[in-house]
Amino acid sequence: MPARLDAIDRMILKELQDDGRMTNVELARRVGISAPPCLRRVRALEEAGFIKGYRALLDEKMLGFELSVFAMVHLSSQAEADLNAFEEFVRKQPLVRECWMLSGEIDFVLKCVAPDLKTFQAFVEILTAGPNVRNVKTSLTLRNSKDAAMVPM
């Protein structure tokens, strides 16, 4: 962790990861400082980019997205322009939740959700027609054993 973070900054980050909805007064109490300097520290952490944003973590299954699928994508070209074109294409696909560029045989792995198999199959047709896509291999998930959205502090 960068040296410019002191122990209080680290405690603030940990507490906000655990509960990003707490009030500044509660956060200050938990880290042992008063509210005004706590708020200044949080704003400084946000401005420095340590805190990227705040959001609610939703349960995709409760919202009708029953399938979680990983798609391994191999492109026909790894030229920078072709990689960028594929990444731009993927950013526009609402069923893609995460996209990771990899080293090795597979160029990208996508974490996708879909309400049902028919919808996902239609998406795979769109994906295989994407820019420079050579082939796509998919794996349906059976269960999630760990889903840690937090950075170890």
N, C-alpha and C positions, 0 to 999 in steps of 0.2 A: 504494500500500500504506500502511496506517495508520502514523503516525510511532512508535507505541509498540512496533513491531517493530524490533529492532536487527539488525545483520548476522548475529549468531550465530543469532538466531531464524529469520531467513530461510534460513540454511544448514540448520538443523534441519528446517524445512518441506520444503526441496528434497530433502534426503536421505531423509526419510520417504516422500515421494512416489515416489522412485525404488525404495525397498525398505522397506516398512512392517514387515517381519519381522525386521529386524536387531536385535540386542541393544542395550540402552542403552549398554553398554561400547563397542561398535563405533560407534554413533552419536556418542558423546562423542569418540572418537578421530578420526572423520572431520571433526568441526566444531572440534576443537582445544581442548576443555575436558575437565575430569574428569567422571566418571560422576555423582556426586551433584548438582552444579548442572545437568547436562544433563537428568537426570530431573525436577528441579524445573521447568525451562523447558518440557519436554514437557507436564507436567501443567498448567502455567499456560496453555499454548497450547490444550490440550484444554478447560480450564474456560472460557477466553475465547471458545471457539467457532471458532478458526482451524482446529483439527483436529476434523472432524465425526465421525470413526469410522475403523475399520480393517476391511478386507474383502478377500477373495480375488476376483480378476477371473477369471471362468470363461469357457470357450469354449462358447458356446451351441450351435454346430454339433456339437461332440463329444458334447454332452449330448442330441442329438436334435432340436434346434430349427433345422431347415434353412432356414426362411423368416425373413427380416427384412422388415418392411413398414412404410411410413409411412401413417398414416391422417389425412387432413385433415377436420376436423369443423366444420360450420357449425351453430350453434344457432339456434333460432327466437326466442330472447330472450337479451339480454345483461344483464338485470337481475342484480344481485349475488347474489340468492338462487338464480337459475337457474344462474349460473356455478358457484356453490358446490355445488349439487346434482349438476351434471355432474362436477365434480372429485371429489366423494365417490364417485360411481358408478365413475369410472375407477380410483380407488385400490384398489377391490375386484377389479379385473380382472387376473388373474395374467399374461396374455399382454402386457399393456401394461408396457413397461420404462421409458418416459419420457413425460411429458405436459407440453406447453408451451402456455400461453395466448399468443396472438399478437394484434397489432393488425392491422387491415386486413380483407380479405374473409373469411379463415378465422379461426375463433375458437380452435381448438386443433389442434395437430399431435401425434400419438401415434406413438411408436416402439414397434413390436410385434414379437414373435417367435412362431413357431408351428412345430410339428413337420412340418406338411404343409398343402397348400392347402385340403383339406377342413376341417381344424380352424380355419383362419383364416376361411374362408367362414362357418362356424357362429358364430365370434366377431363377424363383421361384422353378422350378423343381431341379435345381442345388442346390439351397439354402436348400430345404427340405431334400436333400440327404447329407447335410453337417454333419460334425462330431457332434454326440450327439443331433441333432435337433429332438425335439419331435413334435413341430408344429410351423407353421408360419401363422400369420394373416397379411393381407396387407390392406392399405388404400390409395387410389389414392388421390392426392391433387387436390383441385379445384382452389385455388389461394393462392398466398403468400402475406400476409398482412404486414409482416415485415421480412427483411433479413439484420440484423445488424451484420456485420463481425467484428465490432470494440468493444474494451473493453471500458466501460464508463470511462472517465478521468475527 
